């Protein structure tokens, strides 16, 4: 819906929201917030995800012109992000960034990725970042850039980007044991109440188990996963399995504990055997003490994240290393969360997504339910994704806040042809 007062801050907010909504298609957004980016689709006549001056309603002309620093009639990535940063600075009482100088580069030499990153780093005061984008099925880099203090081995906490690592580790363990992810957790964890025992492993990895969200502090407050899960399973549920969506790492503790029992090993050991060892991820791991926080406790590097995401792009295989069979990978990369599920908790960045697959976001799904775009993002801004339709995958690593960097990640993907 168009804003009644077209201040540049409002226009930037609306355009950013529209870019995100239109990049995802039909989604959980309608269930979560009712915002589907319809205003964007009404005015974006050529469907390129931006509003040209000729497409903008007359009422927003002043706001549009205020952002269009080079006067070319199109809001570039740099103009959009600088305008957004300036608007936020004004709202918080800070000093807006100076207006962008008119570009002197020919359009053919424009560098939207670097423009976006330089603007992000400057506006947020970041120490650095990593941007890696590659083509699926080849050794070709589309982008490989390190900014500030970052390099391939910069080790950072990746927060919820941990989730698809855990999802793959549990799936690999289940495949090795000859078990289905649709088995009830009561089949591997003894002593559960009947309603808890009936929850499936897939539901815990897809955030539709009905179990509550406790947060990382509560999850790591136990000596091991056995104690963590015993405590969790005594709490009231927030809804029936399959009927509510609660984005949380808490239920993933249950899936990880089930994997421990199937493998006869603690989770750190089976994680090394299924993920970090085979893929050569030498700098990825959980804290050494206490129960591993399987939904948000990993530290990793751009190099290791790239290797893992290459395996996702390869549908379970990276080079000669196969972590999941093609059939097992297809099984985890299908939409899990039903459209009718009541949303209890969801990150703002995911409100335009189709839903969850098994341990990973399904940003866009095909009519068959198979996910065309999968991803995992963390609260500190790290974001890894695979767009099978565009034939691209990428890793963006930073230490910030996901809401602050998300518009930049969306804009970079769009600039490279991944919607």
C-alpha positions as CSV (number, residue, x, y, z in Angstrom):
1,X,0.0,0.0,0.0
2,X,1.3,3.4,-0.9
3,X,2.2,5.8,1.9
4,X,0.0,8.9,2.3
5,X,3.1,11.1,2.8
6,X,5.9,10.3,0.4
7,X,9.0,11.2,2.4
8,X,12.1,9.6,0.9
9,X,12.4,7.4,4.0
10,X,8.9,6.0,3.4
11,X,9.6,5.5,-0.3
12,X,12.8,3.6,0.5
13,X,11.1,1.4,3.0
14,X,8.3,0.6,0.6
15,X,10.7,-0.1,-2.3
16,X,12.9,-2.3,-0.2
17,X,9.9,-4.3,1.1
18,X,8.5,-4.6,-2.4
19,X,11.9,-5.9,-3.7
20,X,11.9,-8.6,-1.1
21,X,8.3,-9.5,-1.6
22,X,8.5,-9.6,-5.3
23,X,11.7,-11.7,-5.3
24,X,9.9,-14.5,-3.4
25,X,6.5,-14.9,-5.0
26,X,3.5,-16.4,-3.1
27,X,4.6,-17.1,0.4
28,X,4.2,-17.3,4.1
29,X,4.1,-13.5,4.0
30,X,0.3,-13.4,3.6
31,X,-0.2,-15.6,6.6
32,X,2.4,-13.8,8.7
33,X,1.7,-10.2,8.0
34,X,-0.6,-9.7,5.1
35,X,2.1,-7.8,3.2
36,X,2.5,-9.3,-0.3
37,X,4.2,-6.4,-2.1
38,X,1.1,-6.0,-4.3
39,X,1.8,-2.2,-4.6
40,X,5.2,-3.0,-6.1
41,X,3.7,-5.4,-8.7
42,X,1.1,-2.7,-9.7
43,X,3.7,-0.1,-10.5
44,X,6.8,-2.2,-11.6
45,X,5.6,-2.4,-15.2
46,X,8.6,-4.2,-16.7
47,X,8.9,-6.6,-13.6
48,X,12.6,-5.8,-13.1
49,X,12.2,-5.4,-9.3
50,X,12.9,-1.6,-9.4
51,X,10.8,1.5,-10.1
52,X,11.9,3.6,-13.0
53,X,11.0,7.3,-13.0
54,X,8.5,6.6,-15.8
55,X,6.8,3.9,-13.6
56,X,6.6,6.0,-10.4
57,X,3.2,7.5,-9.6
58,X,3.2,11.2,-9.8
59,X,2.7,11.5,-6.1
60,X,6.1,10.0,-5.4
61,X,8.0,12.1,-7.8
62,X,9.6,14.3,-5.2
63,X,10.8,11.4,-3.1
64,X,12.0,9.5,-6.2
65,X,14.0,12.6,-7.4
66,X,15.5,13.0,-4.0
67,X,17.0,9.5,-4.1
68,X,18.0,9.5,-7.8
69,X,21.3,11.3,-7.2
70,X,22.7,10.9,-10.8
71,X,19.4,11.9,-12.4
72,X,19.3,8.8,-14.7
73,X,15.6,8.0,-13.9
74,X,16.4,4.7,-12.2
75,X,17.2,4.0,-8.6
76,X,20.5,2.2,-8.5
77,X,21.6,-0.2,-5.7
78,X,23.9,2.5,-4.3
79,X,21.2,5.2,-4.4
80,X,18.7,2.9,-2.7
81,X,21.0,1.9,0.1
82,X,22.5,5.4,0.6
83,X,19.0,6.8,0.8
84,X,17.9,4.1,3.2
85,X,20.9,4.7,5.5
86,X,20.3,8.5,5.4
87,X,16.7,8.0,6.2
88,X,17.5,5.8,9.2
89,X,20.1,8.2,10.4
90,X,17.5,11.0,10.4
91,X,15.0,8.9,12.2
92,X,17.6,8.0,14.9
93,X,18.8,11.6,15.3
94,X,22.1,10.9,13.6
95,X,23.8,12.7,10.7
96,X,22.7,11.6,7.3
97,X,25.4,10.6,4.8
98,X,26.2,13.2,2.2
99,X,24.3,12.8,-1.1
100,X,25.9,10.5,-3.6
101,X,28.0,12.3,-6.2
102,X,26.8,11.8,-9.8
103,X,28.4,8.7,-11.3
104,X,31.1,9.4,-13.9
105,X,31.4,5.7,-14.9
106,X,29.9,4.4,-18.1
107,X,26.9,2.2,-17.4
108,X,28.8,-0.8,-18.8
109,X,31.4,-0.3,-16.1
110,X,28.9,-0.1,-13.2
111,X,29.7,-2.4,-10.3
112,X,26.5,-2.8,-8.4
113,X,28.0,-5.4,-6.0
114,X,30.9,-3.3,-4.9
115,X,28.6,-0.2,-4.8
116,X,26.2,-2.0,-2.5
117,X,29.0,-3.4,-0.2
118,X,30.9,-0.2,0.1
119,X,27.7,1.6,1.0
120,X,26.7,-1.1,3.5
121,X,30.1,-1.1,5.2
122,X,30.3,2.7,5.4
123,X,26.8,3.2,6.6
124,X,27.0,0.4,9.3
125,X,30.6,0.9,10.3
126,X,31.4,-2.8,9.7
127,X,34.9,-4.2,10.1
128,X,34.5,-6.1,6.8
129,X,32.5,-8.7,4.9
130,X,32.8,-11.5,2.4
131,X,30.7,-12.0,-0.8
132,X,31.1,-15.2,-2.7
133,X,28.9,-16.2,-5.6
134,X,29.5,-19.1,-7.9
135,X,27.8,-21.0,-10.7
136,X,26.2,-24.3,-9.9
137,X,28.1,-27.2,-11.5
138,X,31.2,-25.3,-12.4
139,X,34.4,-23.9,-10.9
140,X,33.5,-20.3,-12.1
141,X,33.4,-17.5,-9.7
142,X,30.8,-14.9,-10.4
143,X,31.9,-12.8,-7.4
144,X,34.6,-13.3,-4.8
145,X,35.3,-10.3,-2.7
146,X,36.7,-9.7,0.8
147,X,36.3,-6.3,2.5
148,X,38.1,-4.8,5.4
149,X,39.6,-7.4,7.8
150,X,37.8,-10.3,6.3
151,X,39.4,-13.2,4.3
152,X,38.6,-16.8,3.4
153,X,39.6,-18.0,6.9
154,X,37.9,-15.3,9.0
155,X,36.0,-17.3,11.7
156,X,32.7,-15.9,12.9
157,X,29.6,-17.1,14.7
158,X,26.9,-17.9,12.1
159,X,23.9,-18.1,14.4
160,X,20.9,-19.6,12.7
161,X,22.8,-20.4,9.5
162,X,23.8,-23.4,11.7
163,X,20.3,-24.9,11.1
164,X,20.9,-26.4,7.6
165,X,24.2,-27.9,8.8
166,X,22.3,-29.7,11.5
167,X,19.5,-30.7,9.1
168,X,21.9,-32.3,6.8
169,X,23.8,-34.0,9.6
170,X,20.6,-35.5,10.9
171,X,19.4,-36.5,7.5
172,X,22.8,-38.2,6.7
173,X,22.6,-40.1,10.0
174,X,19.1,-41.3,9.4
175,X,20.0,-42.4,5.8
176,X,23.0,-44.3,7.2
177,X,20.7,-46.0,9.7
178,X,18.1,-46.8,7.1
179,X,15.5,-44.7,8.9
180,X,13.0,-42.1,7.6
181,X,12.9,-38.5,8.8
182,X,9.1,-39.0,9.1
183,X,9.6,-41.5,12.0
184,X,8.2,-40.3,15.4
185,X,10.9,-39.1,17.8
186,X,9.5,-41.6,20.3
187,X,11.0,-44.4,18.1
188,X,14.5,-43.2,19.1
189,X,14.1,-41.3,22.4
190,X,12.6,-43.4,25.2
191,X,10.3,-42.3,27.9
192,X,8.4,-39.5,26.1
193,X,4.8,-38.6,26.8
194,X,2.5,-39.9,23.9
195,X,1.9,-36.5,22.4
196,X,5.6,-35.7,22.4
197,X,6.6,-39.1,21.2
198,X,4.3,-38.7,18.1
199,X,6.2,-35.6,16.8
200,X,8.3,-36.6,13.8
201,X,12.0,-35.8,13.2
202,X,11.0,-33.9,10.1
203,X,8.6,-31.7,12.0
204,X,11.4,-30.7,14.5
205,X,13.7,-29.7,11.6
206,X,10.9,-27.9,9.8
207,X,9.8,-25.8,12.8
208,X,6.3,-27.3,12.8
209,X,6.7,-29.6,15.9
210,X,4.6,-27.4,18.2
211,X,7.4,-27.3,20.7
212,X,8.2,-23.9,22.2
213,X,11.2,-21.6,21.5
214,X,13.6,-21.3,24.5
215,X,16.6,-19.6,22.9
216,X,20.3,-20.5,22.8
217,X,21.0,-19.6,26.4
218,X,18.5,-22.2,27.7
219,X,19.6,-24.8,25.1
220,X,23.3,-24.6,26.1
221,X,22.4,-24.6,29.9
222,X,22.7,-28.4,30.0
223,X,25.7,-30.7,30.0
224,X,24.5,-32.6,26.9
225,X,21.7,-33.1,24.5
226,X,20.1,-35.8,26.6
227,X,19.6,-33.4,29.5
228,X,18.6,-30.5,27.1
229,X,15.9,-32.6,25.5
230,X,14.6,-34.0,28.8
231,X,14.1,-30.5,30.0
232,X,12.4,-29.3,26.8
233,X,10.0,-32.2,26.6
234,X,8.5,-31.3,30.0
235,X,7.3,-27.9,28.7
236,X,3.8,-27.2,27.3
237,X,3.5,-27.2,23.6
238,X,2.3,-24.1,21.7
239,X,0.2,-26.0,19.2
240,X,-0.4,-29.3,17.5
241,X,2.4,-30.7,15.4
242,X,2.0,-29.6,11.8
243,X,-0.5,-26.8,12.7
244,X,1.9,-24.1,14.1
245,X,5.1,-22.7,12.8
246,X,7.6,-21.7,15.5
247,X,11.0,-20.6,14.1
248,X,13.5,-21.8,16.7
249,X,16.5,-23.9,17.3
250,X,15.0,-25.5,20.3
251,X,13.1,-28.3,18.6
252,X,16.3,-29.1,16.6
253,X,17.9,-30.2,19.8
254,X,15.3,-33.1,19.7
255,X,16.3,-34.1,16.2
256,X,20.0,-34.0,17.1
257,X,19.4,-36.1,20.1
258,X,17.5,-38.6,18.0
259,X,20.5,-38.7,15.6
260,X,22.8,-39.3,18.6
261,X,20.8,-42.4,19.6
262,X,20.7,-43.7,16.0
263,X,24.4,-43.3,15.5
264,X,25.5,-44.3,19.0
265,X,27.7,-41.2,19.1
266,X,27.5,-37.8,20.6
267,X,26.4,-35.1,18.2
268,X,29.8,-33.4,17.9
269,X,31.3,-36.7,16.8
270,X,28.6,-37.6,14.3
271,X,28.7,-34.0,13.0
272,X,32.4,-34.4,12.3
273,X,31.8,-37.8,10.6
274,X,29.0,-36.6,8.4
275,X,29.8,-33.0,7.7
276,X,33.1,-31.4,8.7
277,X,35.3,-34.4,8.0
278,X,34.1,-35.4,4.6
279,X,33.8,-31.8,3.4
280,X,37.2,-30.7,4.9
281,X,35.6,-28.0,7.0
282,X,38.5,-27.6,9.4
283,X,37.4,-24.3,11.1
284,X,33.7,-25.1,11.6
285,X,32.4,-26.4,14.9
286,X,30.4,-25.9,18.1
287,X,31.7,-24.7,21.4
288,X,33.6,-27.5,23.2
289,X,31.5,-27.4,26.5
290,X,27.9,-28.1,27.2
291,X,25.1,-29.2,24.9
292,X,25.7,-28.1,21.3
293,X,23.3,-25.4,20.2
294,X,22.2,-27.2,17.1
295,X,20.0,-24.4,15.8
296,X,22.5,-21.6,16.2
297,X,25.8,-22.4,17.8
298,X,28.3,-23.0,15.0
299,X,31.3,-20.9,14.2
300,X,32.6,-21.0,10.6
301,X,34.5,-19.2,7.9
302,X,33.7,-18.0,4.3
303,X,35.8,-20.9,3.0
304,X,33.9,-23.5,5.0
305,X,30.5,-22.0,4.3
306,X,31.3,-22.0,0.6
307,X,32.2,-25.7,0.7
308,X,29.1,-26.6,2.5
309,X,26.9,-24.5,0.2
310,X,28.6,-26.1,-2.8
311,X,27.4,-29.5,-1.5
312,X,23.8,-28.1,-1.2
313,X,24.2,-26.8,-4.8
314,X,25.4,-30.2,-5.9
315,X,22.3,-31.8,-4.3
316,X,24.2,-33.7,-1.6
317,X,27.6,-33.8,-3.3
318,X,30.6,-31.5,-3.5
319,X,33.1,-32.8,-6.1
320,X,33.8,-36.4,-5.3
321,X,32.4,-36.2,-1.8
322,X,28.8,-37.3,-1.4
323,X,27.1,-36.4,2.0
324,X,23.6,-37.4,1.0
325,X,22.3,-39.6,-1.8
326,X,20.3,-37.8,-4.5
327,X,17.1,-39.3,-3.1
328,X,17.9,-38.2,0.4
329,X,18.7,-34.7,-0.7
330,X,15.5,-34.4,-2.7
331,X,13.7,-35.5,0.4
332,X,15.0,-32.7,2.6
333,X,14.7,-30.0,-0.1
334,X,10.9,-30.1,-0.3
335,X,8.5,-27.8,1.4
336,X,7.6,-29.0,4.9
337,X,5.6,-26.1,6.5
338,X,2.0,-26.2,5.4
339,X,0.4,-23.0,4.1
340,X,-2.3,-23.2,6.7
341,X,0.1,-23.4,9.7
342,X,-0.5,-20.6,12.2
343,X,2.7,-18.6,12.5
344,X,3.9,-18.0,16.1
345,X,7.4,-16.9,15.4
346,X,9.3,-16.0,12.2
347,X,12.2,-13.7,11.3
348,X,11.2,-10.6,9.4
349,X,13.6,-11.5,6.6
350,X,11.7,-14.7,5.9
351,X,8.2,-13.2,5.7
352,X,8.4,-13.3,1.9
353,X,9.5,-17.0,1.7
354,X,7.4,-19.9,0.7
355,X,8.2,-21.7,4.0
356,X,10.6,-24.3,5.5
357,X,12.1,-27.4,4.0
358,X,13.9,-29.8,6.3
359,X,16.4,-27.7,8.1
360,X,16.6,-24.9,5.5
361,X,14.4,-22.1,4.2
362,X,12.5,-22.8,1.0
363,X,12.4,-19.3,-0.5
364,X,10.6,-20.4,-3.6
365,X,8.9,-23.7,-4.3
366,X,7.8,-25.3,-7.5
367,X,4.2,-26.7,-7.9
368,X,5.6,-30.1,-7.0
369,X,6.8,-28.9,-3.6
370,X,10.4,-29.1,-4.6
371,X,12.3,-26.0,-3.6
372,X,13.8,-23.9,-6.4
373,X,15.7,-21.6,-4.0
374,X,17.0,-22.8,-0.6
375,X,18.9,-20.8,2.0
376,X,19.9,-20.3,5.6
377,X,20.6,-17.0,7.4
378,X,21.8,-16.0,10.8
379,X,20.9,-13.2,13.2
380,X,24.3,-11.6,12.7
381,X,23.8,-11.3,9.0
382,X,25.5,-14.4,7.5
383,X,23.4,-15.7,4.6
384,X,24.0,-18.7,2.3
385,X,21.7,-19.6,-0.5
386,X,21.3,-21.7,-3.7
387,X,19.1,-20.7,-6.6
388,X,18.8,-23.8,-8.8
389,X,16.8,-22.0,-11.5
390,X,19.3,-19.2,-11.9
391,X,22.2,-21.7,-11.6
392,X,23.9,-19.7,-8.8
393,X,24.8,-20.1,-5.2
394,X,26.4,-17.7,-2.8
395,X,27.7,-17.0,0.7
396,X,27.5,-13.6,2.3
397,X,29.4,-13.3,5.6
398,X,29.3,-10.3,7.9
399,X,28.9,-9.5,11.6
400,X,26.0,-7.1,12.0
401,X,22.2,-7.5,12.3
402,X,20.3,-9.5,9.7
403,X,17.6,-6.8,9.3
404,X,20.3,-4.2,8.6
405,X,22.0,-6.1,5.9
406,X,19.1,-8.0,4.4
407,X,18.1,-5.4,1.8
408,X,21.8,-5.4,0.5
409,X,21.8,-9.2,0.2
410,X,18.5,-9.1,-1.8
411,X,19.8,-6.3,-4.0
412,X,23.0,-8.1,-4.8
413,X,21.2,-11.3,-5.7
414,X,18.9,-9.4,-7.9
415,X,21.8,-7.6,-9.6
416,X,23.4,-11.0,-10.4
417,X,20.2,-12.5,-11.8
418,X,19.0,-14.4,-8.8
419,X,15.5,-13.4,-7.8
